[in-house]
Amino acid sequence: MAQAQPASGKDERETIRFAGNIFVPLSSGALYWPELEALLVADLHLEKLSSFARSGQLLPPYDTAMTLKRLERDIALIGAKRVFALGDSFHRDEGTTTLLGEDRQRLAEMVGQLEWVWIAGNHDPAPHELGGTCCNELAISGCALRHEPQAGNPGLISGHLHPAARVSMNGRSSRRPCFAWDEHLMILPAYGASTGSLNVLSPAFAGLFDQSRLEVMMLGRDRVYPVSRQRLVMG
């Protein structure tokens, strides 16, 4: 069974054992794979607010810069040599062409310095010219990386559903994005600065997880927190 446990070492980070590998979930929503020195991120949705602006919703288009700054920080923090972006990295196909000059340069520098894999999502299915490798799915070290989750595919790591957990304790509740997994499937929280979330108990997740083996870690300000299934509530 996939399970979480505190990581050894001075930082006391939690770890997730999944598909024969050890992962470190970060409070940003990224997942670090120490064996491959790789950072996994899902659903960046870059250029989401600029896409809204073009449709007449005048929102400050700062989400891309915020997301890229967070990604730079995570890469530096863990010393990643690879990045696997698990789809919907851009909110729309044309988002690759609407990047502001500063954002495009920041992204180009990251992609140029690392081994970078862009996995296609439902929002950004087409290949692009931003560097790195574009593919629909990647099989590596006993895991399959793709955008949309699917039951019955052991070792699958995905995004797409933007999972969140609401927990209730002592008459109070809290809702935060989360990592969710069982022994066959792991779904990452959305990484983008302007993304929403969906309760992991909602019908969209029905049939994906073995509920008796579901594990959840909520994102906190500076760390992640394992959550008992018995404390999960809807809402």
C-alpha positions as CSV (number, residue, x, y, z in Angstrom):
1,M,0.0,0.0,0.0
2,A,1.2,3.5,-0.8
3,Q,1.8,5.4,2.4
4,A,3.2,8.5,3.9
5,Q,5.9,8.8,6.5
6,P,8.2,11.5,7.8
7,A,11.4,11.8,5.8
8,S,14.7,11.2,7.6
9,G,17.0,14.2,7.9
10,K,17.0,17.6,9.5
11,D,14.1,19.0,7.5
12,E,11.6,16.4,8.7
13,R,9.7,16.5,5.4
14,E,6.9,14.0,4.8
15,T,7.4,11.4,2.1
16,I,5.1,9.3,0.0
17,R,5.9,5.7,-1.0
18,F,4.2,5.0,-4.3
19,A,4.8,2.5,-7.1
20,G,8.1,1.4,-5.5
21,N,9.5,5.0,-5.3
22,I,9.8,7.6,-2.7
23,F,8.5,11.1,-3.3
24,V,8.6,14.3,-1.2
25,P,5.4,16.5,-1.4
26,L,6.1,20.2,-1.1
27,S,3.8,22.8,0.4
28,S,3.7,24.6,-2.9
29,G,1.9,21.7,-4.5
30,A,5.0,20.4,-6.3
31,L,6.2,16.8,-5.9
32,Y,9.9,16.0,-5.7
33,W,11.3,12.7,-6.9
34,P,14.7,12.4,-5.3
35,E,15.9,9.3,-7.2
36,L,15.5,11.2,-10.5
37,E,16.2,14.7,-9.1
38,A,13.0,15.6,-10.7
39,L,10.2,18.1,-9.8
40,L,6.7,17.2,-10.8
41,V,4.1,20.0,-11.2
42,A,0.5,19.8,-12.5
43,D,-1.9,22.4,-13.9
44,L,0.2,25.5,-14.0
45,H,-2.5,27.2,-16.2
46,L,0.0,29.9,-17.3
47,E,-1.7,32.9,-19.0
48,K,-5.1,32.1,-17.5
49,L,-5.9,35.6,-16.5
50,S,-4.6,37.1,-19.8
51,S,-7.0,34.6,-21.5
52,F,-9.8,36.0,-19.4
53,A,-8.8,39.5,-20.3
54,R,-9.1,38.8,-24.0
55,S,-12.7,37.6,-23.4
56,G,-13.6,40.9,-21.7
57,Q,-12.9,40.0,-18.1
58,L,-10.4,42.6,-17.0
59,L,-8.3,40.9,-14.4
60,P,-4.7,41.8,-13.5
61,P,-2.6,39.3,-15.6
62,Y,0.0,38.6,-12.9
63,D,-0.7,34.9,-12.3
64,T,1.9,33.7,-14.8
65,A,4.7,35.7,-13.1
66,M,3.6,34.4,-9.6
67,T,3.6,30.8,-10.8
68,L,7.0,31.0,-12.5
69,K,8.5,32.7,-9.4
70,R,7.2,29.9,-7.3
71,L,8.6,27.3,-9.7
72,E,12.0,29.0,-9.7
73,R,12.0,28.9,-5.9
74,D,11.1,25.2,-5.8
75,I,13.7,24.3,-8.3
76,A,16.4,26.1,-6.4
77,L,15.2,24.8,-3.1
78,I,15.5,21.1,-3.9
79,G,18.2,21.4,-6.7
80,A,16.1,19.7,-9.3
81,K,17.7,18.7,-12.6
82,R,14.5,17.7,-14.3
83,V,11.0,19.1,-14.4
84,F,7.9,17.0,-15.5
85,A,4.9,19.3,-16.1
86,L,1.8,17.1,-16.0
87,G,-0.4,18.9,-18.5
88,D,-2.5,22.1,-18.6
89,S,0.7,24.0,-18.2
90,F,-1.0,26.7,-20.3
91,H,-4.6,27.7,-19.9
92,R,-5.1,27.7,-23.7
93,D,-2.9,26.7,-26.6
94,E,-2.4,30.4,-27.5
95,G,-1.0,31.0,-24.1
96,T,2.5,30.0,-25.4
97,T,2.4,33.1,-27.7
98,T,1.0,35.7,-25.2
99,L,3.7,35.5,-22.5
100,L,5.1,38.8,-21.5
101,G,8.7,39.3,-22.5
102,E,9.9,39.0,-18.9
103,D,7.9,35.9,-18.2
104,R,9.0,34.3,-21.5
105,Q,12.7,35.0,-20.6
106,R,12.3,33.6,-17.1
107,L,10.7,30.4,-18.5
108,A,13.3,30.1,-21.2
109,E,16.1,30.2,-18.7
110,M,14.5,27.5,-16.6
111,V,13.8,25.2,-19.5
112,G,17.3,25.8,-20.9
113,Q,19.0,24.8,-17.7
114,L,17.1,21.6,-17.0
115,E,15.7,18.5,-18.6
116,W,12.2,19.6,-19.1
117,V,9.2,17.5,-20.2
118,W,5.8,19.0,-21.1
119,I,3.0,16.5,-20.9
120,A,-0.1,17.5,-22.9
121,G,-3.3,18.4,-21.1
122,N,-6.9,19.0,-22.2
123,H,-6.2,22.8,-22.2
124,D,-2.9,22.6,-24.0
125,P,-2.8,19.5,-26.2
126,A,-0.6,20.8,-29.0
127,P,3.3,20.8,-29.1
128,H,4.9,24.2,-28.8
129,E,8.3,25.9,-29.4
130,L,9.3,26.7,-25.8
131,G,12.0,24.1,-25.5
132,G,12.0,20.9,-23.7
133,T,10.2,17.7,-24.8
134,C,6.5,17.6,-25.5
135,C,4.6,14.3,-25.2
136,N,1.2,12.8,-24.3
137,E,2.5,10.5,-21.6
138,L,5.8,9.4,-20.1
139,A,6.6,6.0,-18.6
140,I,9.6,6.1,-16.2
141,S,10.9,4.1,-13.2
142,G,7.8,2.1,-12.7
143,C,5.4,5.2,-13.0
144,A,3.3,6.6,-15.8
145,L,3.0,10.4,-16.0
146,R,0.0,11.8,-17.7
147,H,-2.5,14.6,-17.3
148,E,-5.9,12.9,-16.7
149,P,-6.3,10.3,-14.0
150,Q,-7.6,6.9,-14.8
151,A,-8.5,3.9,-12.7
152,G,-6.8,0.5,-13.3
153,N,-3.5,2.0,-14.4
154,P,-1.0,1.1,-11.6
155,G,1.7,3.6,-11.0
156,L,-0.1,6.5,-12.6
157,I,0.7,10.1,-11.5
158,S,-1.6,12.8,-12.8
159,G,-3.2,16.1,-12.3
160,H,-6.3,17.6,-14.0
161,L,-8.8,17.4,-11.1
162,H,-7.2,20.0,-8.8
163,P,-7.9,18.0,-5.6
164,A,-8.6,19.7,-2.3
165,A,-9.5,18.3,1.1
166,R,-11.9,19.8,3.7
167,V,-11.3,18.5,7.2
168,S,-13.5,18.9,10.3
169,M,-12.2,18.9,13.8
170,N,-13.7,20.2,17.1
171,G,-16.5,21.9,15.3
172,R,-14.3,23.8,12.9
173,S,-13.3,23.0,9.3
174,S,-10.5,23.9,6.9
175,R,-10.2,23.4,3.2
176,R,-6.9,23.3,1.3
177,P,-5.5,21.8,-1.9
178,C,-4.1,18.3,-1.4
179,F,-2.1,15.4,-2.7
180,A,-4.4,12.3,-3.0
181,W,-3.3,8.7,-3.7
182,D,-3.9,5.0,-3.1
183,E,-1.8,2.1,-4.1
184,H,-2.3,2.6,-7.8
185,L,-3.0,6.3,-8.5
186,M,-1.7,9.7,-7.3
187,I,-3.3,13.0,-8.2
188,L,-1.3,16.2,-7.6
189,P,-2.9,19.5,-6.6
190,A,-3.0,22.3,-9.1
191,Y,0.2,24.4,-9.0
192,G,-0.9,27.5,-10.8
193,A,-1.4,30.8,-8.9
194,S,-4.9,31.3,-10.3
195,T,-6.3,27.7,-10.2
196,G,-9.3,26.5,-8.2
197,S,-9.8,23.2,-6.5
198,L,-12.3,20.4,-6.2
199,N,-13.1,18.4,-3.1
200,V,-11.5,15.0,-3.2
201,L,-14.8,13.5,-2.0
202,S,-16.8,15.0,-4.9
203,P,-18.4,12.8,-7.7
204,A,-15.5,13.8,-10.1
205,F,-13.2,11.4,-8.2
206,A,-15.7,8.6,-8.0
207,G,-14.2,5.2,-9.0
208,L,-10.7,6.5,-9.2
209,F,-9.5,5.7,-5.7
210,D,-10.0,2.7,-3.5
211,Q,-11.6,4.7,-0.7
212,S,-10.4,2.2,1.9
213,R,-6.8,3.0,0.9
214,L,-7.1,6.7,0.1
215,E,-4.3,8.8,1.5
216,V,-4.4,12.6,1.7
217,M,-1.9,15.3,2.4
218,M,-3.1,18.9,2.7
219,L,-0.9,21.9,1.8
220,G,0.0,24.1,4.6
221,R,1.8,27.4,4.6
222,D,5.3,25.8,5.1
223,R,4.7,22.1,5.1
224,V,2.2,19.4,4.2
225,Y,-0.1,17.6,6.6
226,P,-1.3,14.0,6.5
227,V,-5.0,13.9,7.0
228,S,-7.0,10.9,8.3
229,R,-9.8,9.8,5.9
230,Q,-12.2,9.9,8.8
231,R,-11.8,13.7,9.0
232,L,-12.6,14.4,5.4
233,V,-15.9,16.1,4.7
234,M,-17.7,17.5,1.7
235,G,-17.8,21.2,0.9
